[in-house]
């Protein structure tokens, strides 16, 4: 029989909660008949998400209330010349 369980992926500091929070994923481990299959990720959550949702402002992707804001996403580097005009010839 397949088994579902929550597993901590990462522990990180959250500015909105002003504390360290655990980022978790719900994993579905396959039945013993399919032992070579990796577990499937069913859902993501923040361990502090419930308390964060009780605040008056929207939370983040991990709390499930703000789909475009991920405070734990790695900052992507923007090329320096992006948006600048090309040099004249």
C-alpha positions in Angstrom: 0.0 0.0 0.0 1.3 3.5 -0.8 2.3 5.7 2.0 1.9 9.5 2.3 4.0 11.6 4.6 5.2 15.2 5.1 9.0 15.6 5.0 11.0 18.8 5.7 12.8 20.0 2.6 14.5 23.1 4.0 14.6 25.2 7.1 14.9 28.9 6.4 14.4 32.3 8.0 11.2 34.1 7.0 11.0 37.9 7.3 7.2 38.0 7.4 7.1 35.5 10.3 10.3 36.9 11.8 11.5 33.3 12.7 12.9 30.2 11.1 10.3 28.1 9.4 10.3 24.6 7.9 9.4 24.2 4.3 7.8 20.8 3.8 6.7 18.5 1.0 4.0 15.8 1.1 5.6 12.7 -0.5 3.8 9.7 -1.8 5.9 6.6 -1.5 5.0 3.8 -4.0 3.6 0.4 -3.1 6.1 -2.4 -2.4 5.2 -3.8 -5.8 7.0 -0.9 -7.4 10.1 -0.5 -5.2 12.3 1.2 -7.9 9.9 4.2 -8.3 11.0 7.5 -6.6 8.4 9.2 -4.3 6.1 11.7 -5.9 5.6 15.2 -4.5 1.9 15.8 -3.9 2.0 19.2 -2.1 4.2 21.9 -0.5 3.6 23.8 2.7 5.2 26.0 5.3 5.1 24.8 8.9 4.2 28.3 10.0 1.6 28.8 7.2 -1.5 28.5 9.3 -0.4 31.3 11.7 0.8 33.4 8.8 -2.7 33.1 7.1 -4.2 34.5 10.3 -2.4 37.9 9.7 -4.2 40.6 7.9 -1.8 40.6 4.9 -1.4 37.8 2.4 1.3 35.3 3.0 3.3 33.6 0.2 3.3 30.6 -2.1 4.2 28.3 0.8 1.2 29.5 2.9 -1.1 29.1 -0.1 -2.4 32.7 0.0 -0.1 34.6 -2.4 0.7 32.6 -5.6 3.2 35.1 -7.0 5.4 35.7 -3.9 8.0 33.2 -2.9 10.3 34.6 -0.2 12.6 31.6 -0.4 13.2 31.6 -4.2 16.8 32.1 -5.2 17.4 35.6 -6.7 18.0 35.4 -10.4 20.9 37.4 -11.8 19.9 40.0 -14.4 22.4 40.7 -17.1 23.9 44.2 -16.8 23.3 45.2 -20.4 19.6 44.2 -20.4 17.4 47.1 -21.3 20.3 49.3 -22.5 20.4 50.4 -26.1 23.1 49.0 -28.3 26.2 51.1 -29.1 26.1 53.1 -32.3 28.4 51.8 -35.1 
